[in-house]
Amino acid sequence: MKSAVLNSLKSLGIAGSFAVVAPFANAVDLIDLGDFPAWFTDAMAREVTVANTSDFELTALSAKGKVPGALSLEEQEEGYWYYNINIGTGSPVECYVFTEFDGPANSLNAIIKHNLQGAEALNGKSLSGQFNYAIDSGLTGATPYLQLDTLYMLGEGADKVSGVIKAMSAQTEQSLQICTHNEIGYRATFRSVFDAFVQAFAQPHDAATFFSPVYRISINGMPVGFSREVFSVDSDGDVGIENYSAYIFPVDASSVATSDNVSTSWSRADGSLINANQYAIENSTLASRYAISYNEDAWYVEGELQGKAVSGKLDYNSWLLSGLGSYLETEILKQSEKTSATFHMWAPDADPLSALEVKLSKIENPNANFKLDMGALVIEFQAKEHGIFEQGTLSRGALKMQMELIYLHGKPVLP
């Protein structure tokens, strides 16, 4: 959980069973349609009932399901598939599948740009305006998604035309799915097609996975990203931890910042770190990559930041708190009579060559029972059974970052 917090802050420029534990959020519209002509607002309200379905199967990725509309494979290359889905509107839904990709945020923004170029070519007009129309993050089934809808204009004067590209992305076990629809309106219809397409790729957790939460990240009430953790145990009793986080944050009316972070680490059953790797792609560029390991009584780090090599030995040589340890120690403190506990963890987004001291304290607050001090950053959060983070808030100036648990599989307790 602590790594999810730090990834969120950095990316946003602030430095057996399962349960869906929070409702879906409706996309936040960033444009007020009150000043738009009636024809546009009427078009935005359009929906269509898709009576037919297609049997969909992609054997290479063990994907299989039923998708609303008439689906056809238009392009295929190694690690890439492109589909059109006719839903009875003027433009088809377009869905892309990738096995190599930057991430749900960066790849989604790249496909939107690609679609805008296609609109220019189709209409023979240059892009004359572009605005962020709607943004969202949430769940489709048990899979987190990102959404960014774009209002655009082509041409000038009396020849100007406008359109809306709806776009959503989701990363399942083996691939990334992105669907777009370049037509005004049909928002719920498009969402139903996207959900069905993604669910064809979704797989249940394997037997080794004992815990997996998904957190939604919001800034000032705007859902901008997610963080997903997957904990599995190997035959030696060590715990593998995968953390995926993705964010799309509007920086002005027409542009966004994108970030995808992936970390993999190994932990002992007691919550102490064995080793870890992490990389971040920001605005389609590799921003950083690091690896840490313990050799000859010292922690060593190798990697790069903005293309420059980073390497060195930490001044700290004792045990470091792992992602599993953050849950274990929260529960231990909760059950104890102590009011606080201090640990060290590796947080490369704060400083890759240092061990960050973190202090966990009990507090009494209607919405939080713990406070986490991480250097200059303080987050108050609610944790209940097994130290599982349910919601938290970090305020810094005019920005308020909220994290909420929206999906939960299992618990952070080894089988």
Residue pairs with C-beta under 8 A, 6 or more apart in sequence:
1 213
1 215
1 229
1 323
1 326
1 327
1 330
1 389
2 321
2 323
2 326
2 345
2 347
2 358
2 372
2 374
3 243
3 263
3 323
3 326
3 347
4 215
4 227
4 229
4 243
4 245
4 403
5 372
5 374
5 377
5 379
5 392
5 394
5 403
6 347
6 349
6 350
6 374
7 227
7 243
7 245
7 261
7 263
7 280
7 349
8 14
8 217
8 225
8 227
8 245
8 247
8 401
8 403
9 15
9 349
9 377
9 394
9 401
10 259
10 261
10 280
10 349
10 350
11 225
11 245
11 247
11 249
11 259
11 261
11 280
11 282
12 217
12 219
12 224
12 225
12 247
12 249
12 259
12 401
13 249
13 257
14 377
14 394
14 396
14 399
14 401
15 350
15 376
15 377
16 210
16 409
16 410
17 409
17 410
18 142
18 205
18 212
18 407
18 408
18 409
18 410
19 407
19 408
19 409
20 139
20 142
20 406
20 407
21 390
21 405
21 406
21 407
21 408
22 216
22 404
22 405
22 406
24 138
24 139
25 136
25 137
25 138
25 216
25 223
26 136
27 134
27 135
27 136
27 147
27 149
27 187
28 134
28 135
28 136
28 221
28 222
28 223
29 133
29 134
30 131
30 132
30 133
30 134
30 135
30 250
30 253
31 131
31 132
31 133
31 134
31 151
33 40
33 41
33 44
40 162
40 184
43 184
43 185
44 164
44 184
44 185
44 187
45 185
46 184
46 185
46 186
47 185
47 186
47 187
47 188
47 189
48 87
48 88
48 89
48 186
48 189
50 68
50 69
50 87
50 88
50 189
50 192
50 193
52 68
52 69
52 70
53 66
53 67
53 68
53 69
54 66
54 67
54 68
54 69
54 70
54 71
54 85
55 66
56 63
56 64
56 65
56 66
56 67
56 71
56 197
56 200
57 63
57 64
57 200
58 64
58 81
58 97
58 200
58 201
61 97
61 99
61 174
61 175
61 201
62 174
62 203
63 200
63 201
64 200
65 196
65 197
65 199
65 200
66 196
66 200
67 85
67 193
67 196
67 197
67 200
68 85
68 87
68 189
68 192
68 193
68 196
69 85
69 86
69 87
69 88
69 92
69 93
69 193
70 85
70 86
71 83
71 84
71 85
71 86
72 83
72 84
72 85
72 86
73 81
73 82
73 83
74 82
74 83
74 84
75 81
75 82
76 82
79 98
79 99
79 100
80 96
80 97
80 98
80 99
81 96
81 97
82 94
82 95
82 96
82 97
83 94
83 95
83 96
83 97
83 197
84 92
84 93
84 94
85 92
85 93
85 94
85 95
85 193
85 197
86 92
87 93
87 186
87 189
87 190
87 193
89 181
89 183
89 186
89 189
90 183
91 181
91 182
91 183
92 181
93 179
93 180
93 181
93 190
93 193
93 194
94 115
94 179
94 180
94 181
94 182
95 177
95 178
95 179
95 180
95 193
95 194
95 197
96 111
96 177
96 178
96 179
97 175
97 176
97 177
97 201
98 107
98 175
98 176
98 178
99 174
99 175
99 176
101 107
101 176
102 110
102 260
102 281
102 284
103 171
103 176
103 244
103 246
103 260
103 261
103 262
103 281
104 144
104 145
104 146
104 169
104 170
104 171
104 176
104 246
104 260
105 146
105 169
105 225
105 246
105 247
105 248
105 258
105 259
105 260
106 258
106 259
106 260
106 281
106 282
106 283
106 284
107 169
107 176
107 178
107 260
108 146
108 148
108 167
108 168
108 169
108 178
108 248
108 258
109 148
109 248
109 256
109 258
109 284
110 284
111 167
111 169
111 178
111 180
112 148
112 150
112 165
112 167
112 180
115 165
115 167
115 180
115 182
116 127
116 130
116 150
116 152
116 165
118 182
119 127
119 152
119 154
119 163
119 165
119 182
120 126
120 127
120 154
123 154
123 155
123 161
125 154
125 155
125 159
125 161
126 154
126 155
127 152
127 153
127 154
128 153
128 154
128 155
128 156
128 160
129 151
129 152
129 153
129 254
130 150
130 151
130 152
130 153
130 254
131 150
131 151
131 152
131 253
131 254
132 148
132 149
132 150
132 151
132 250
132 253
132 254
132 255
132 256
133 149
133 150
133 151
133 164
134 147
134 148
134 149
135 147
135 148
135 149
135 222
135 223
135 224
135 248
135 250
136 145
136 146
136 147
136 223
137 144
137 145
137 146
137 147
137 216
137 217
137 223
137 224
137 225
137 226
138 144
138 145
138 216
138 223
138 226
138 406
139 145
139 214
139 406
139 407
140 170
140 194
140 195
140 198
140 199
141 195
141 198
141 199
141 202
142 202
142 214
142 407
142 409
143 170
143 171
143 172
143 198
143 199
143 202
144 170
144 171
144 214
144 216
144 226
144 228
144 246
144 406
144 407
145 168
145 169
145 170
145 194
145 198
145 226
146 168
146 169
146 170
146 225
146 226
146 246
146 248
147 166
147 167
147 168
147 169
148 167
148 248
148 256
149 164
149 165
149 166
149 167
149 187
150 164
150 165
150 167
151 162
151 163
151 164
152 162
152 163
152 164
152 165
153 160
153 161
153 162
154 160
154 161
154 162
154 163
155 161
162 184
163 182
163 183
163 184
164 182
164 183
164 184
164 185
165 180
165 181
165 182
166 180
166 181
166 186
166 187
166 190
167 178
167 179
167 180
168 178
168 179
168 180
168 190
168 191
168 194
169 176
169 177
169 178
170 176
170 177
170 194
170 198
171 177
171 244
171 246
172 198
172 201
172 202
172 203
173 201
173 202
173 203
174 201
175 201
177 197
177 198
177 201
179 190
179 193
179 194
179 197
181 190
181 193
205 212
205 230
205 409
205 410
206 232
208 232
208 233
208 234
209 230
209 231
209 232
209 409
209 410
210 231
210 232
210 233
210 410
210 411
210 413
210 414
210 415
211 229
211 230
211 231
211 409
211 410
211 411
211 412
211 413
212 228
212 229
212 230
212 231
212 407
212 408
212 409
212 410
213 228
213 229
213 388
213 389
213 405
213 407
213 408
213 409
214 226
214 227
214 228
214 229
214 405
214 406
214 407
214 408
215 226
215 227
215 228
215 389
215 403
215 404
215 405
215 406
216 223
216 225
216 226
216 403
216 404
216 406
217 223
217 224
217 225
217 226
217 227
217 245
217 247
217 401
217 402
217 403
218 224
218 401
218 402
218 403
218 404
219 249
219 399
219 400
219 401
219 402
220 398
220 399
220 400
221 402
222 250
224 247
224 248
224 249
225 245
225 246
225 247
225 248
225 249
225 259
226 245
226 246
226 406
227 243
227 244
227 245
227 403
228 243
228 244
228 245
229 241
229 242
229 243
229 323
230 241
230 242
230 243
231 239
231 240
231 241
231 323
231 324
231 410
231 412
232 239
232 240
233 239
233 240
233 414
233 415
234 240
237 269
237 414
238 266
238 267
238 268
238 269
238 274
239 266
239 267
239 268
239 269
239 322
239 324
239 414
240 264
240 265
240 266
241 263
241 264
241 265
241 266
241 267
241 322
241 323
241 324
242 262
242 263
242 264
243 261
243 262
243 263
243 264
243 265
243 323
244 260
244 261
244 262
245 259
245 260
245 261
246 259
246 260
246 261
247 257
247 258
247 259
247 260
248 256
248 257
248 258
249 256
249 257
249 258
249 259
250 256
251 257
257 282
257 283
258 282
258 283
258 284
259 280
259 281
259 282
259 283
259 287
260 280
260 281
260 282
261 278
261 279
261 280
261 281
262 278
262 279
262 280
263 276
263 277
263 278
263 279
264 276
264 277
264 278
265 273
265 274
265 275
265 276
265 277
265 322
265 323
266 273
266 274
266 275
266 276
266 322
267 273
267 274
267 322
267 323
267 324
267 325
268 274
268 322
269 324
269 414
270 325
270 328
271 321
271 322
271 324
271 325
271 326
271 327
271 328
271 329
272 319
272 320
272 321
272 322
272 325
273 292
273 319
273 320
273 321
273 322
273 325
273 345
273 346
274 294
274 322
275 291
275 292
275 293
275 294
276 291
276 292
276 346
277 289
277 290
277 291
277 292
278 288
278 289
278 290
278 291
278 348
279 286
279 288
279 289
279 290
280 286
280 287
280 288
280 289
280 349
281 287
286 307
287 305
287 306
288 303
288 304
288 305
288 306
288 348
288 349
288 352
289 303
289 304
290 301
290 302
290 303
290 310
290 348
290 352
291 301
291 302
291 303
292 299
292 300
292 301
292 346
292 348
293 299
293 300
294 300
297 317
298 313
298 314
298 317
299 313
299 314
299 316
299 317
299 320
299 346
299 355
300 311
300 312
300 313
300 314
301 310
301 311
301 312
301 313
301 314
301 348
301 352
301 353
302 310
302 311
303 309
303 310
303 311
303 348
303 352
304 310
305 352
310 352
310 353
312 353
314 346
314 353
314 354
314 355
315 354
315 355
316 344
316 354
316 355
318 344
319 344
320 344
320 345
320 346
320 355
321 329
321 343
321 344
321 345
321 358
322 345
324 412
325 343
325 345
326 345
326 387
327 386
327 387
327 388
327 389
327 412
328 387
328 412
329 341
329 343
329 360
329 387
330 360
330 370
330 383
330 387
330 389
331 383
331 386
331 387
332 341
332 387
333 340
333 341
333 360
333 362
333 370
334 362
334 369
334 370
334 383
334 387
339 361
339 362
340 359
340 360
340 361
340 362
341 359
341 360
342 357
342 358
342 359
342 360
343 357
343 358
343 360
344 355
344 356
344 357
344 358
345 355
345 356
345 358
346 355
346 356
347 356
347 374
350 356
350 374
350 375
356 374
356 375
357 375
358 372
358 373
358 374
359 372
359 373
360 370
360 371
360 372
360 373
361 370
361 371
361 372
361 373
362 369
362 370
362 371
363 369
363 370
363 371
363 380
365 380
367 380
367 382
367 391
367 393
368 380
368 381
368 382
368 391
368 392
368 393
369 381
369 382
369 383
370 380
370 381
370 382
370 383
371 378
371 379
371 380
371 381
372 378
372 379
372 380
372 381
377 394
377 396
378 394
379 392
379 393
379 394
379 403
380 392
380 393
380 394
381 389
381 390
381 391
381 392
381 393
381 403
382 389
382 390
382 391
382 392
383 389
383 390
384 390
385 411
386 411
386 412
386 413
387 412
388 405
388 408
388 411
388 412
389 403
389 405
390 404
390 405
391 402
391 403
391 404
391 405
392 402
392 403
392 404
393 400
393 401
393 402
393 403
394 400
394 401
395 401
